[in-house]
Amino acid sequence: MKLLIVVVAVLGTAYLMQRALGAGETNNREPDVQAILKERVVAWKAGGIVVGIVDERGVRVISEGVVDGPGSAAVNGDTVFEIGSATKVFTATLLADMIGRGEMRLDDPVAKFLPDSVKVPSRNGREITLVDLVTHTSGLPRLPDNLKPADGNNPYADYTVEQMYAFLSGHKLRRDIGSKYEYSNFGMGLLGHAIALKAGTNYESLVIERICRPLGMESTRITLSPELKARLAKGHGETGEPVGNWDLPTLAGAGALRSTANDLLKFISANLGFTSNSLSPALQKTHEIHFRSAEPGLDIALAWHVYHKFRKDIIWHNGGTGGYHSFIGFDPAARRGVLVLANSANNIDDIALHLLDGRFPLEEYEPPSVRTVVKVDPKIYDAYAGRYELAPNVYFTIRRNGDRLMAQLTGQSSFEVFPESETNFFYKVVDAQLTFVKDEKGVVTGLVLHQNGQNPEARKVE
């Protein structure tokens, strides 16, 4: 979660684009792409992948795999996927459109659009503005610490507006506003909420009215009609198990949208200037960089991330939910865009970047180990309960909830971890494990996080 020629060629390309986009046709004449997808889907043993490519040749859709289990229908350009955080560039587009209409300004404090009862945190006399939220430089955390889902498999579903306001009113910023890039689902969800309040409607209705209708995107929604629901691919976790869908009623602007490859090709095409409409000025505004050097070789535009690699810029965003992964991106100089959608939580960013520029390498997929829950006496969880310092101001909070052991990292949701021995536990929502460490007297002194080949240790502090 990437453009032309002489006047005649431009007109010809525009016609081809409109025809292909309108028809939703699939062009499978890219055997190298097909081979990449087949190898990945076979390795996953579940789900499917849809790739969309747009450039001066037109639009192609290449797909592999199925919408659910063996024997189910094949995924294609009209299959609906959760796109997760790729939603954020739609939120940024709404913001740019609001600015273009004179309804908002980038330097407006977000507090201006919230109820007077909400106390938005400030620091050193500076207020959080809309540009701080859309560039992830507000100082707000990735997730609020009062996000405590009743269902860890649908972690945002029961988070309310009242809880969002309560968190804002009680939160103390740890760093200066605008000083550092810190990716924040909460901040972007708050931005989407503020935009909708200003427009006097809800987030989904605003996306439909101001983005989907101008671009002809009829399959991009949060609430699925029966017809769209029939085209929804079933999500799968990293080890191939079917998982449920995610709902983000309050933080919709951070990741609630569902869409198809054919719809997202229209969005990318408009961003590249292949199609022109009333939304074009707003789309171009979202590409402007507002925070430099977020990381080496990475700048931040309005929600879009901008890679500076191989002497070119690649504008992109990805997304992931419990059972899906997405990537949309484009190379504006080469006038080439790529999207990848998968009904698997496994990463597909490398495929998208490789299709944008072959110098980005494809990763070797290594399937997560299949782990088995063993029966242990829940009384042992009492010794594990407490706080563990992973880094400055970053803690694991471990607590017992009846017969379940819950783990929560600062700024993130609380999830159950499952025992595969008395000291080794694993997450089901992500490929990560925890090992509790004891001293020679059997006292728990820390834990080790195992994820992405890294094994950082957290010291127990209380």
N, C-alpha and C positions, 0 to 999 in steps of 0.2 A: 506497500500500500507503500513528447519529443518532437521543411516546407519547400521557386516555381519556374516560370519559363517566359515566353512571349505572350501577348494578349490572347492569341488563338488557343495556345496550349492551356492557359489559365482557364478560359471558358470551357474547354474540353474536359479538364480535370474536374472543375466544379460540377459539370453535368454528370460525369462518371460517379463522383462522390454522392451526389444526391440520389442517383439511381440505385447505387449499391446500398446506401443507408436506408432508403425507403423500402427496398425489397427484402432486406434482411437475409441476403443470399450468403452462402458459405462457399468460400474458395479454398479448396484443399491442395492447391498446387505448390505447397511449400514442404517438400518431404523432409527437409532438415528439421523444421519445426515439429512436424508430426512425430519424427523419431525421438526428439527430446521429450515431448509430452508422453509418448507411449512408455518410454523408459521410466519416467518419474511415476506415472500412475501404476505401472506394474510393481514398482518398488513399494508404493504406499499400500497396495492391495485393497484400496477403497477409494471411492469418489472419482472425480474427474477434473479436467482443466480445460478452460476455454481461453484462447489467445485471440486478440483482435489487433490488427496492424493497419495503420492508415498512413499513406504517403502519396507522392504525386502519381503513383500507379493506381490509386484507388483504395478500396477497403477489402481486407481479407479476414475471414474468421476461420480458425483452425481449432479443432477440439479433439479430445480423447477422454474416454472414461464414461461413467454413468451417473445418473442423478441420485441413485441410492445403492442398493446392493446388486449382486450378480443377477442378470436377466432384466434389470430395469432399463428404462429408456436412456439413450445416449445424451450427454450434455451437448448443447449447441448455442448459437448466438442469441437465442430467445430464452435460455434457461435463467432463472432468477437465483441470485446469490446474495448473501449478506456482504456488504462491502466495508463494514467496520469503519476504521478511521479515514478511509478515502472520502467519507462524508465531509470531513473537515474542509476540503476545497470547495464544496458546495456552500458551506457556511461562509467561507471567505468571499465567494462569488456574490452571495446575498449582501454581505457587508459592502462590497465594492459597488453593487447596484444601489444600495441605500445611499451611499455617498454621492453617486452620480445624480441621484434624484434630489439631493440636498436635504435628506432626512437624517443623516448622521455625518459625523466627521471622525477621521481616524484618531484625532487627539481628544475626542470627547471622553470624559470619565465614564466608566460603565455605570457608576452610581446614578448618573443622570437618568438612566432608563429603568431603574429598579424602584420598588416602593421605598418611601422615606424611612420606613421602619428597618430597612436592611442597612447595616453598617459595614460597608466594604472596607477592608483593611487598607491602610496607607503606610508609608514609611518615609521618614525624613522629609515630611511635607509634600511628598509626591503621591498622587492618586493613580490607581490602575486605570489605564485608558483602553480603548478598543484596540489600538495597534499593539499594546502590550499583550492582550489576550490572543490576538490572531497570529502573533509571532512567537508565542510560548515564552515570553519574557516578563510575565506579570509577577513572578515570584510565588504564584499559587502552586500547590503540589500537583502531582500527576492525578491523584484521587483524594477525595476528602476523607478524613479519619472517622467520620460518622457514617461512612458507607459500610453497612454491616448486613449483607444480604441474607434473607431467609433461605434462599436457594443459591448456593455457590455456583451452580451450573447456569444461572441466569442472573448474574451479579448486580445488574443495574435496575432490574425490573421494579423493585419496591422502593427505590430511592425517590423521595418526594421533593417538591419545590420548597416546602417548609424546611426540610432538612438542609437543602442547599443554602437557603437564607440563614439558617441557624449556624451553619459552618462558617459562612462568610462573616457573620457578625461577631463570631468568637475567635477567628483565626488571627494569629500574629505572624507576619511575614518574617522569614529568616534571612532574606537578602534584599538588596536595593532593587526596586522596580526598574526594569529595562537593562539591568546589568549583565544578565546571563540567560542563555537559552536553557529552559527546563521544560521538556515536553509535558503538557498538562491536558489530560482529557477533561478534567473539571473546568479549566479555564475556557476551553473551546465549547463545552456544553453551556457554560454561563453566557458566552458570547451569543450562541444560537438562541438562547432564552431571551436575552436582552433585545436582539434584533426582532424577534417575534412580538415581544411586548410593544416595541415602538411601532410595528406595522399593524398592531391591533388584531393579530390572528395567531395561529399556532405554527410551529416550525414546518411541519409537513405541508400545510396549505400554502405557505409562502414559497417553499421549494417548487411545488407544483405550478403555482401561478407565475413566478418570476424566472424560473430556470427551465422546468420541464416543458411547459407549453411553448415558449419561444423556440426551443430546440427540437420539439416533436418527440420528447422522451415519454412515451406512454407506459413504460414498464419500470419506472423508477419511483418507488414509493416506500413509505414506512408501513402503512396499513395495507395489507394485500387483499385484493378482491378475490373471490373464488377462482376466477380465471388465472390470476397471477399466482395464487397459492398452488394451483395445479402444476405450475411450471417451476416451483421452488425446489431446488436441489436439496437433498438431505445433507446436513453437516456431519463431518467426521473429525474425531480427535486425532492427535498425532500418531497414535498407534492403530488407527483405523476403526475405532469403535464409534457407532452412531451417537451423536449428541444433539441436544435440543437447540432451539433458536434463542437469540438474545433480544431483549427488549430494553430500550433506553428512553422511557417517557419524559424524564426531566432533563437528561443530558443528551437529547437527540442530536444536537449540533456536533457532538463529538463522534458519533458513529452509528446512527440508527438506520441509515438508508439501505434499501435492497435494490438491486438493479441487474441489468443484463449486459452482455458484451455489445449487442447492437445499439443499445441506448448509450452506453459509455463511449462508443465510437463517435456518436454524434457530439457528445460533450468534448472529446479530445479534438475532433475536427474543427469545432467552433473555436477552441483555444488556439489552434494552429492557424486559424484564418481561412481555412478551406471553405467554410460556410460563413456567411455574413448575416447578422440579424441585430435586433435591438439590444441584445445582451453583449455584443462584441466589445464595446468600450469597457464594460465591467470586467470581462474575462481578461483583457489585456492588462488592466490595472492590477489584477491579482498576481501577475508575473514580476512585478517590481520588487526588488530586494529592499527589505527594511531592517534587517539585522545581519551583520556580516560576521563571518568566522565563528558561527555557532559551534562548529567542530572543524578540524583541518579539512579544507576543500569543500565546505558546506556552508551555504548562506540560506537565510530564510526570507521568502517573499510573503505574500498574504496566504498563510497556511502552507503553500507549496514549499518543498525543500528543493534547493538548487545545488546540484553537484557540479563542481568545476573539475573535470577529468578529461584527459586526452585532448586538452586545449579546446574544449567545448563545454557548453552548459547543458545539463539535463535536468529538466523540471519534473518533479515526481511527488507522489504520495502513495503510501501503502496502507493496508488495513488488515486487521485480523480480529475475529471473534472466536467463540469456542470451537466452531466447526468449519470456519471459512478463512480464506486468505485472498487479498486483492492487491493489485498494483496498477496504477495508471500513471503514465509519464510520457514526455515528449522531448525531442531535440528540435528546438525552434529553428536553428540554422539549417539543419538537414531536412526540415519539414517532414518529420517522421514521428509517429506516435504509436505507443504499444500499451495494451492492457492485458492483464492476466487475472483470471478469476478461477478459484478452486473451491470445491466443497470439501476441503481438508484443512486442518489447522497447520499443516506443514508449510514451510516457507517456500514461496515461489518468486521472491524478488530477484534472485539470480537469473532466472529465465527471462524476466522482463528486461533487465539491464543488458543481458547478452543479446537480446533481439534489438535493442536500441543501438548497441555498439558491441561488436563481436570481441572486442578486447576485454570486456568484462567477462570473467570466467564463469563457467557453470560449476556448481558445487557437486561434490559426490554425496549423494544421499545415503545416510546411514540410519536405518530404521531404529527407533527407540526400543529398548529392551521391553519385552512383555513381562510385566511384574504381577506377582500374585499376592493377594492379601492373606496374611496369616492371622490366626486367632491369638490374641494376647489378653492378659488381664488389664482392663482399663485403669486399675488402680495405679499402674506404673506411670500413667500420664501425669499424676500429681507432681512427681519429681521433675517433670519436664516443663511444667508451667512456669512462666516468668518472661523476662525481657532479655534479649540477647543483642549486643551491639555489633552490627555488621560493618558499620563505618560511622564517622561522626554524624550524629543526628539521624542515623538510619538504624532501626531496630526491628528484629523479629519479636513479635509478641505471641507466645505460645500459651494456649489455655485449654483446659479440659471442658468439654460440653457433653456431660453424661458419658456415653461410651465412645465419644468421638474426640479426636485431637485436632485442634484448629490452629492454623498458623497465619499470622498477618504481618506483612512487611510494611514499614512506615509508608503512608500514602497510598496503600493498596487495599484490596478487599481481603477479607478473612476466608480462607479455604481449608477444607478438611484435608489432612494428610493421612495416608493409610499405611499400616505396619506391614513390612515384609520380614522383620525380625523385631526383637524388643528394643533395638536402638536405631534401626534403619526404617525410614518412612518415605513415602513417595506421593507426589501430587498426581491427580488424574487430569486436571485441567491444563497441565503443561508438563513437558519432559524435564522434571526437576525432582531432586530428592534431598532429604535432610538426614544427617547422621548425628545423633546426640553423643557427646563426649563426656566420659566420667573419669574422675581421678582414681588413685589407687584405693581410696576408701569407698568408692562407688557413688561419690557425690557428683551430680551433673554440673559440669563447669562451662559447657559451651555446646555449640552445634556447628556442623559443616554443611554448607549449601553446595550441592553438586548440580551444575547447569552449564550447558554449552562448553564442556571441557574444562571449566574452571571450578575450583574447590575452596572458596574463601571461608574462613572460620569466623564465627561470631561468639564473643565472650559473654557468658551469662553475667548480668549486672544486677539483677534483682529477681 
